[in-house]
Amino acid sequence: MPLERAQKSELRDKVSLANKSNVDEVAAMVMEARSTLAEDDKDYERLSGWLSDLEVIKGGKVVGRFGDTA
């Protein structure tokens, strides 16, 4: 079952505002939400991408900036 719109929106906002000081907390929230989804769910794939973005942030880089990879 896909995530509710409000939950997805809240997580998206937290991911977009994540920084090195809160990246682990945000990643934990995303992983918790992803654990409720089937692997073939489109939201599972979306949250997996967000986790990849958070790993970039954790590494001290900026997602989407030239030279930094997501």
C-alpha angles and dihedrals in degrees: 000000000000122000119270114260093244093051092047091049092050092050092046090053092049092049092049091051096042119128136172093278096057105021094106092052092048092046090052090053091049092047091049092052092045091052089065093058133080114247091243092055114112090227090055088058091045092051090047088057090050089052089054090052090050090053089056090051091047088055089058097255132119119243111240096012115130110269095017115102130214 
